[in-house]
Amino acid sequence: MHYVYVLFSNKDKKLYTGSTSNLVERIKRHKRGLIRATKYRRPLKLIYYEACLSRKDSMRREIYLKSAWGKKYLKNRLKDTVKII
């Protein structure tokens, strides 16, 4: 499986979108500060993920979720989640 995931930064209140084939390990690396893109945005919380059978599909989905339309989709999809956090 390949995953697209969204993290919420408690520090800057922004979302981070990424993809991986090992979701559990990737989240651990984010939380330990081993990923440069999120190192200074910790603490982070996993708030959303999708599973795909193909790496190409997960990469395409990641690119979409990082676009303006994708960000609108996420904000609408996660409206109540972000309010809770």
matplotlib code that plots the C-alpha trace (Angstrom):
import matplotlib.pyplot as plt

x = [0.0, 1.0, -0.4, -1.0, -1.2, -1.9, -0.3, -1.4, 1.3, 0.4, 3.2, 2.1, -1.4, -0.8, -1.2, 1.6, 0.8, 3.1, 3.2, 4.9, 4.7, 5.2, 2.9, 3.7, 7.5, 7.1, 5.0, 7.5, 10.3, 8.2, 7.6, 11.3, 12.3, 14.1, 12.1, 13.6, 10.3, 8.6, 11.5, 10.7, 6.9, 6.6, 4.5, 2.6, -0.6, -1.8, -5.3, -6.0, -4.7, -5.7, -4.5, -3.7, -2.6, -0.2, 2.6, 1.7, -1.8, -0.6, 1.9, -0.8, -3.2, -0.4, 0.1, -3.6, -4.0, -1.1, -2.8, -5.3, -8.2, -6.8, -6.3, -9.9, -11.0, -9.0, -10.3, -13.8, -13.3, -11.5, -13.6, -14.6, -11.3, -9.3, -11.8, -11.2, -7.4]
y = [0.0, 3.6, 6.4, 10.1, 11.8, 15.2, 16.4, 19.4, 21.5, 22.7, 25.3, 27.2, 25.8, 24.7, 21.5, 19.4, 16.8, 13.9, 10.4, 7.2, 3.4, 3.0, 5.3, 4.3, 4.7, 8.0, 9.5, 8.4, 10.1, 13.4, 13.3, 12.8, 15.7, 13.7, 15.1, 18.5, 19.9, 19.6, 19.6, 23.1, 22.7, 20.1, 19.0, 17.4, 15.3, 13.0, 14.1, 12.4, 9.7, 7.8, 4.4, 3.7, 0.4, 2.1, 4.6, 6.6, 7.1, 8.2, 10.6, 12.0, 12.4, 14.2, 16.7, 17.3, 17.8, 20.3, 22.3, 25.2, 22.9, 20.2, 22.5, 23.7, 20.0, 19.3, 22.4, 21.4, 17.7, 18.3, 21.4, 19.9, 18.2, 21.4, 23.2, 20.5, 20.8]
z = [0.0, -0.5, 1.6, 1.3, 4.6, 6.2, 9.4, 11.5, 13.1, 16.5, 16.2, 13.1, 12.7, 9.1, 7.3, 5.8, 3.0, 2.1, 0.8, 1.8, 1.6, 5.4, 7.1, 10.7, 10.3, 8.4, 11.1, 13.7, 11.7, 11.5, 15.3, 16.0, 13.9, 11.2, 8.3, 7.2, 6.0, 9.4, 11.8, 13.1, 12.9, 15.7, 17.5, 14.7, 14.6, 11.9, 11.0, 7.6, 5.3, 2.2, 1.0, -2.7, -4.3, -6.7, -5.9, -9.0, -7.7, -4.3, -5.8, -8.1, -5.1, -3.1, -5.9, -6.1, -2.3, -2.4, -5.2, -4.5, -5.3, -3.1, -0.2, -0.5, -0.5, 2.6, 4.5, 3.6, 4.3, 7.7, 8.8, 12.1, 12.8, 12.5, 14.8, 17.5, 17.3]

ax = plt.figure().add_subplot(projection="3d")
ax.plot(x, y, z, "-o")
ax.set_aspect("equal")
plt.show()
